[in-house]
Amino acid sequence: MATLKDIQLKIVAVKKTQKITKAMNMVAASKLRGAQEKMEAFRPYANKFAEVLGSLSDRIEADEEHAPPLLVPRAEVKTIDLLLMTSDRGLCGSFNTNLIIKAEKFLKEKAEQGVDVRLICMGRKGRDYFRRRKQNIRSEHIGIVGGKFGFNVAVNGGQELIDAFLNGETDEAHVIFSEFVSMARQVPTLSQVVPIVGVEKAEQAQEAEPAGYIAEHICEPSAEELMAEMLPKQVYVQIFRGLLETSTSEHAARMAAMDNATSNCGEMITSLSLVYNKARQAAITADLMDIVGGAEALKG
């Protein structure tokens, strides 16, 4: 049975851990506010950007010979680039695990189809996991998700995917990120970024809506020239939105995990205190019995 000193040391250790988890919870909550504000401010821009692209695409004839290369899918897909966004640090519950499981499912599905998948890892956790499993990692970017980053990060990552597609090194490019739904729900999401399919989705959404006023954009220069300029930016916008969503989801997941850890520490302290009180009561009872036994022996 544990001694009173051992139980006291355990209680002190758990209290110190509780202070750490509570501090980490407060730090995550502070970072979450800023990340969530940036994400919510960027969402309308990303949606409107896709809407304008959809409007411009209506003016371009559906001719694959003259269509922008980023809109034309390959007849046969043999190689795919997968951009995986994870965090650099742990202690955020199942956040990274869910993203890695999503990536593994995609890799397994494409392997069964005979498609080669190359990974581009943004985040140490995903990089380390797939490096241990000898997965084909094309490049890695550490220290981005969860910290401070600008639009240039998305430009560099997007240009890497676009260049590989235009050079014929890859036939498609996908991104896996964590979509922030609420404080309690972050959904791993797979999205294709090259060739661009968002324009088609925008057109389908317009067809699904009831007929009404459709904005007419005045194009200067021509719609074709604008599309050639804006299509790469659509890739950058999608990647930057994914980074903002993943960063916000990470802080929310860490905040929830640290809150649960703080509550568990409180329960452990309560349980250990009961064990300590019972052990102390047993020790006092044993001492009293020894005293009474000795007194009775002297009387005899």
Beta strands, then each sheet from edge to edge (+ up, - down):
strand 1: 79-85
strand 2: 116-122
strand 3: 137-141
strand 4: 172-182
strand 5: 185-194
sheet 1: 3+ 2+ 1+ 4+ 5-
end
